[in-house]
């Protein structure tokens, strides 16, 4: 059901995408290979808590990590945290490892690392609401559809 919700949201946003279904993967390299993209084009969707019942999605390229000081500065807060798996599922409707902003039960704000933007024709791969299911789509179109705030938030 979660996969259907994610795909329906992509359809509603009128985005062109390709679905890839694969089994468990053991590394970023393996995930990129089965999805037909470079490791930097695998996008992790992280749920970040900035306050009571106040979350956001942070889109991070597979080969990078959140720079917490940069993200705190951008958001103007002193403290951020990542919720446990149960809280993340409650906030998004998706299990950890399948989370995507598309079709989340709550439309939380989206922050995308600046390295994901500005490259015409770049294809990125995001989780699609179910284990072993991903979508590949145009990076700029995805960021626009999500209304993402693009900023340097990774190292």
Beta strands, then each sheet from edge to edge (+ up, - down):
strand 1: 17-21
strand 2: 42-51
strand 3: 54-61
strand 4: 109-113
strand 5: 123-127
strand 6: 133-138
strand 7: 149-151
sheet 1: 1+ 6- 5+ 2+ 3- 4- 7-
end
